[in-house]
Amino acid sequence: MSIAFQLHAVSWHTRGHRNFCWKRTCFSGCVHKLGNKWSNHIAPQRTHVNSLVYMLFDDFANKLQQTLSNVSKLQVFGDKDFQKALNNVRMALIDADANVKIVDDLISKVETNMKTAKIPRGVTKTQMFVKLVHDGLVDILGNKGTAERILSPAQQQRRFMFVGLQGSGKTTTIAKFAKLTLKKFPKTKILLVACDTRRPAAIEQLDILGKRVNCETFCAEEGADAVRVLEKALEYSVEQKFDYVFVDTAGRQVIDNDLMQELGRLEKIAKPDETLLVLDAMTGQEAANVAKKFAETVHVSGAVLTKLDSDTRGGAALSLSTISGCRIGFMGTSEDLDGLEPFYPDRIASRILGMGDIVTLVEKAQENVSEEEAKEMAKRMMEAKFTFEDFLKQLSFVSSMGSVGNMLKMIPGVGNKINSEEISKMEKKLKVAKVIIQSMTKEEKKNPDVFYKDATSKTRIERIRKGSGRSQEEIDDFFKTFKAAQAAMKKLGAFAKKNGNVETSEDMESNDFTGNRAERRKLAKTKESVPKNNIKKGFGK
């Protein structure tokens, strides 16, 4: 099944997000068309390592998914097959740098449950095996609810202290956390406090990041006493009625007594609601030992794992919670200030096993599309209208969702079938399409027919080719792709009207429904022939 129609199918199961569903369907169509149409016209060689899209736990996930795929193909799942699959799961976990004791406990639990559990009717042994592996991963990744507890509304001022080793990404994480907080609670006031007075440029870095996320930063001179800086900052935060205070603390290359003593004093003064330990995922299971050391001095309430987008093994995440007792609350997924997400163990386990993560995909899309935009797009689809302006909006929407690769990983059965090189090609073509559209005039963006039916089409296309700096082949591919996307949107609009799954113009309280005559007549006849009390409105319930 294509990416577009997998997303399309998902939309019917999220009717509570009805305006979002059709927006998602539209953008998925664009991604699907771009991927299929353009993949044949791209040079096969890509030599730059940086062009590859590294996914969360890729190495580990690929090995597990291969094991489960082999198991699912078996007609009979005997004891030998079970032991072989169990051993493959064990080796995949060890190769991922998970703690050996944790691995052995998980394997023992899966083996015991597989032998003693009563398998429900309609469920095969292989399906039961997959479920037990999934549940085991959820257990070692940690309990649910950590992210929700940490990022909760401020009934009174809430204080956060961020601690960690130097180079873990602590200062950047504070800015990311501030942006995430403002996204969830837009009207709150956040104060960033620079208590890392020892590292050169640390204060300046936090100040710059604070401006980028529209937060005020309380700064002091380099070398100032961190304790005194915090005292003044807290006084200021109370006077100015800040809702949240995020405190940046000093880090070290290694843990030492001076660092721990300073953190202890800062914690006593701040009395933080949350003390978040920022850990570099690339350190593997050593992150768990670091967490235990910090927990001896400060009351660590949760962890933030950074650089998870580059950690293809996952040892830190697979060991941290069980060994140190420190629950992971958030994860860094990119260098962008939007690259911080709540860490949900059950969703991560599903992604690792190739089951997708539709809930996160829904949430991401809802964050990036307004109700008005969704209604307008649904209306235009019903009217069989799809312009370059609409196309550009869809491309921008895809970009706002983050990495195309990460997005595809959330779609069940899709992410593990598309390799990093294909994703890189797709992302490149999305950027090319945006450049071409942005080289058009306003009239051209609103009226695609001038490129297909107008006598001036050739000169227009030549002008755009020169203005965008793209090759003739890229230009030709773009227009072919747009035509295909336009046809797909038309079909989806017709399908929606036929099945009563998009609000009519009347439902949208619009008085200027201006679809083509044939569509208006068809709609009028439908309304006349169906009794009013049987007319479906909205997404039908």
Protein Blocks (a to p, Z undefined) as FASTA:
>chain_A
ZZklmmmmmmmmmmmlmmlmmmmmmmmmmmmmmmmmmmmmccfbdfbfklpccdehklmm
mmmmmmmmmmmmpmbdcfklmmmmmmmmmmmmmmnopafklmmmmmmmmmmmmmmpccde
hiafklmmmmmmmmmmmmmnopehklmmmmccdfbacddddeddehilmmmmmmmmmmmm
mmmmmmbccddddfblkbghklmmmmmmmmmnopacddddehiafklmmmmmmmmmmmno
pabdcddddddfbdcfklmmmmmmmmmmnopabdcddddfklmmmlmmmmmmmmmmmccf
bdcdehklmmmnommmmmmmmmnopacfbdcfbfbfklcccddfklmmmmmnonojfklm
mmmmmmmocfklmmmmmmmmmnopacfklmmmmmmmmmmnopfklmmmmpghklmmpcfk
lmmmmmmmmmmmmmmmmmpcfklmmmmmlmmmpmklmmmmmmmmmmnopafklmmmmmmm
mmmmmmmmmmmmmmmmmnopaccfklnopakbcbdfklmmmmmmmmmmpcfklpcghjoZ
Z
